Amino acid sequence: MIGGDRVRVVPRSRKNEVLSFIRQGLADISISRDARRTAGWGIPVPGDTSQTLYVWFDALINYLSGQGLGSGYAWQDVWNEETRKIHVIGKNVWKLHAVYWLAFLLSAGLALPDQIVVHGFLTAEGKKISKSGGNSVDPFETIREFGSESLRYYLLKGVPSFDDGDFSQACVRRLRDSGLAGGLGNLLSRVTALCEKAGVEGCDVPARPEPPQGYGESIERFGFGQALQSLWDVIASVNRDLAERRPWELISAGHGRDVRPQCAGWLTRLHRIGFWIKPFLPHAGQVVLDTVCRRPIKAAAPLFPRLE
């Protein structure tokens, strides 16, 4: 079943692990545990209080009971053969999701998930994150220091989609300064300042611009870092265009009217970036869209102010 991709496991290396496990042969498993073994912790098996439900059996069922299974039929609007159902899981629980969970669903005659996406672990400063190690990371503290979108950008761009990655505040700061403040934010400021000096009233933009080359394919295979890179390739191309054309020289010489068509083109490309970056950075994307659609165009405030 998984070999034929009725349920697609991503990445392929994890799919191979699942198939290797299945080829070794499968046996029935018990969905209960002796209550003495669990020290009484867990949900008692109905009609036999000496047994408790296997914690993972109960946890997996929550995918459906959380949608209302057992208390009505509304869950069927979410979990059916037509909806696209994707599990995003850690690499240590693929057996439970790609083997046990599918067996539970098949035995009950219920729809299977369409995809199981398996990601790696985060380390902190090169060390495994653990309670005993005392090196857990407070995401709210990181957000207070760098902002939520800086953290999102780091996790999506700076951490591999499927392999292990390392978290450090220095890396968050570096990516924020280079990619966000020095990349997207700087370009928005440069282009809008030029447009204001050239007297650009505005530009016409499509309701839904074409995505950059490779963007959609990267999203489809959960390569979020690659999708973001396709947007940063557009940023780089606009910066190269600015460096080659040097529009500020014509503006300084009093020929701002002559560069307005070029400015409109750069605004259109910024609009394209803002539109397709919103799934990753919703606030920054909306600011970009609002700024380039303003009439007349005014120089934008720093989108990602430099940190002290």
WOQUI-V491591 format. One record per residue. N is the residue number from 0. RES is the residue in three letters. PHI is phi in whole degrees, -180 to 180 (* if undefined). Layout:
BEGIN
{{N & RES & PHI} {N & RES & PHI}}
END
This chain:
BEGIN
{{0 & MET & *} {1 & ILE & -70} {2 & GLY & -60} {3 & GLY & -89} {4 & ASP & 65} {5 & ARG & -60} {6 & VAL & -116} {7 & ARG & -88} {8 & VAL & -105} {9 & VAL & -123} {10 & PRO & -83} {11 & ARG & -61} {12 & SER & -60} {13 & ARG & -73} {14 & LYS & -58} {15 & ASN & -64} {16 & GLU & -64} {17 & VAL & -62} {18 & LEU & -63} {19 & SER & -62} {20 & PHE & -64} {21 & ILE & -66} {22 & ARG & -66} {23 & GLN & -72} {24 & GLY & 104} {25 & LEU & -110} {26 & ALA & -130} {27 & ASP & -62} {28 & ILE & -120} {29 & SER & -88} {30 & ILE & -98} {31 & SER & -132} {32 & ARG & -135} {33 & ASP & -60} {34 & ALA & -60} {35 & ARG & -68} {36 & ARG & -65} {37 & THR & -97} {38 & ALA & 55} {39 & GLY & 79} {40 & TRP & -82} {41 & GLY & 123} {42 & ILE & -88} {43 & PRO & -63} {44 & VAL & -72} {45 & PRO & -55} {46 & GLY & 86} {47 & ASP & -152} {48 & THR & -73} {49 & SER & -78} {50 & GLN & -121} {51 & THR & -119} {52 & LEU & -70} {53 & TYR & -57} {54 & VAL & -59} {55 & TRP & -75} {56 & PHE & -63} {57 & ASP & -66} {58 & ALA & -66} {59 & LEU & -67} {60 & ILE & -61} {61 & ASN & -61} {62 & TYR & -57} {63 & LEU & -102} {64 & SER & -65} {65 & GLY & -67} {66 & GLN & -92} {67 & GLY & 114} {68 & LEU & -58} {69 & GLY & 99} {70 & SER & -132} {71 & GLY & 150} {72 & TYR & -124} {73 & ALA & -62} {74 & TRP & -60} {75 & GLN & -69} {76 & ASP & -71} {77 & VAL & -101} {78 & TRP & -112} {79 & ASN & -151} {80 & GLU & -70} {81 & GLU & -87} {82 & THR & -73} {83 & ARG & -91} {84 & LYS & -113} {85 & ILE & -124} {86 & HIS & -96} {87 & VAL & -112} {88 & ILE & -134} {89 & GLY & -80} {90 & LYS & -69} {91 & ASN & -90} {92 & VAL & -125} {93 & TRP & -67} {94 & LYS & -62} {95 & LEU & -67} {96 & HIS & -87} {97 & ALA & -94} {98 & VAL & -124} {99 & TYR & -63} {100 & TRP & -62} {101 & LEU & -64} {102 & ALA & -65} {103 & PHE & -60} {104 & LEU & -66} {105 & LEU & -62} {106 & SER & -66} {107 & ALA & -93} {108 & GLY & 69} {109 & LEU & -106} {110 & ALA & -63} {111 & LEU & -93} {112 & PRO & -64} {113 & ASP & -88} {114 & GLN & -142} {115 & ILE & -126} {116 & VAL & -103} {117 & VAL & -109} {118 & HIS & -106} {119 & GLY & -87} {120 & PHE & -105} {121 & LEU & -101} {122 & THR & -104} {123 & ALA & -124} {124 & GLU & 55} {125 & GLY & 84} {126 & LYS & -117} {127 & LYS & -61} {128 & ILE & -80} {129 & SER & -151} {130 & LYS & -63} {131 & SER & -68} {132 & GLY & -77} {133 & GLY & 65} {134 & ASN & -115} {135 & SER & -67} {136 & VAL & -106} {137 & ASP & -86} {138 & PRO & -63} {139 & PHE & -69} {140 & GLU & -66} {141 & THR & -64} {142 & ILE & -65} {143 & ARG & -62} {144 & GLU & -81} {145 & PHE & -114} {146 & GLY & 96} {147 & SER & -65} {148 & GLU & -75} {149 & SER & -66} {150 & LEU & -68} {151 & ARG & -59} {152 & TYR & -61} {153 & TYR & -63} {154 & LEU & -67} {155 & LEU & -88} {156 & LYS & -102} {157 & GLY & -93} {158 & VAL & -117} {159 & PRO & -58} {160 & SER & -65} {161 & PHE & -123} {162 & ASP & -99} {163 & ASP & -69} {164 & GLY & -136} {165 & ASP & -115} {166 & PHE & -105} {167 & SER & -152} {168 & GLN & -65} {169 & ALA & -63} {170 & CYS & -69} {171 & VAL & -61} {172 & ARG & -64} {173 & ARG & -63} {174 & LEU & -68} {175 & ARG & -64} {176 & ASP & -67} {177 & SER & -82} {178 & GLY & -85} {179 & LEU & -94} {180 & ALA & -69} {181 & GLY & -83} {182 & GLY & -103} {183 & LEU & -63} {184 & GLY & -62} {185 & ASN & -65} {186 & LEU & -65} {187 & LEU & -60} {188 & SER & -65} {189 & ARG & -62} {190 & VAL & -67} {191 & THR & -69} {192 & ALA & -65} {193 & LEU & -63} {194 & CYS & -63} {195 & GLU & -64} {196 & LYS & -67} {197 & ALA & -84} {198 & GLY & 75} {199 & VAL & -75} {200 & GLU & -77} {201 & GLY & 159} {202 & CYS & -149} {203 & ASP & -92} {204 & VAL & -126} {205 & PRO & -71} {206 & ALA & -64} {207 & ARG & -137} {208 & PRO & -70} {209 & GLU & -69} {210 & PRO & -70} {211 & PRO & -62} {212 & GLN & -59} {213 & GLY & 87} {214 & TYR & -63} {215 & GLY & -64} {216 & GLU & -63} {217 & SER & -66} {218 & ILE & -62} {219 & GLU & -61} {220 & ARG & -100} {221 & PHE & 64} {222 & GLY & -92} {223 & PHE & -67} {224 & GLY & -63} {225 & GLN & -69} {226 & ALA & -63} {227 & LEU & -64} {228 & GLN & -62} {229 & SER & -63} {230 & LEU & -73} {231 & TRP & -71} {232 & ASP & -66} {233 & VAL & -67} {234 & ILE & -58} {235 & ALA & -63} {236 & SER & -68} {237 & VAL & -68} {238 & ASN & -62} {239 & ARG & -64} {240 & ASP & -63} {241 & LEU & -62} {242 & ALA & -65} {243 & GLU & -76} {244 & ARG & -87} {245 & ARG & 49} {246 & PRO & -64} {247 & TRP & -63} {248 & GLU & -70} {249 & LEU & -66} {250 & ILE & -64} {251 & SER & -64} {252 & ALA & -85} {253 & GLY & 86} {254 & HIS & -113} {255 & GLY & -59} {256 & ARG & -60} {257 & ASP & -71} {258 & VAL & -100} {259 & ARG & -60} {260 & PRO & -60} {261 & GLN & -65} {262 & CYS & -60} {263 & ALA & -62} {264 & GLY & -65} {265 & TRP & -68} {266 & LEU & -63} {267 & THR & -63} {268 & ARG & -71} {269 & LEU & -65} {270 & HIS & -61} {271 & ARG & -61} {272 & ILE & -63} {273 & GLY & -61} {274 & PHE & -64} {275 & TRP & -87} {276 & ILE & -89} {277 & LYS & -59} {278 & PRO & -61} {279 & PHE & -98} {280 & LEU & -128} {281 & PRO & -62} {282 & HIS & -71} {283 & ALA & -61} {284 & GLY & -61} {285 & GLN & -68} {286 & VAL & -62} {287 & VAL & -60} {288 & LEU & -62} {289 & ASP & -63} {290 & THR & -70} {291 & VAL & -78} {292 & CYS & -96} {293 & ARG & -71} {294 & ARG & -131} {295 & PRO & -75} {296 & ILE & -74} {297 & LYS & -120} {298 & ALA & -60} {299 & ALA & -81} {300 & ALA & -69} {301 & PRO & -54} {302 & LEU & -73} {303 & PHE & -131} {304 & PRO & -56} {305 & ARG & -61} {306 & LEU & -85} {307 & GLU & -72}}
END
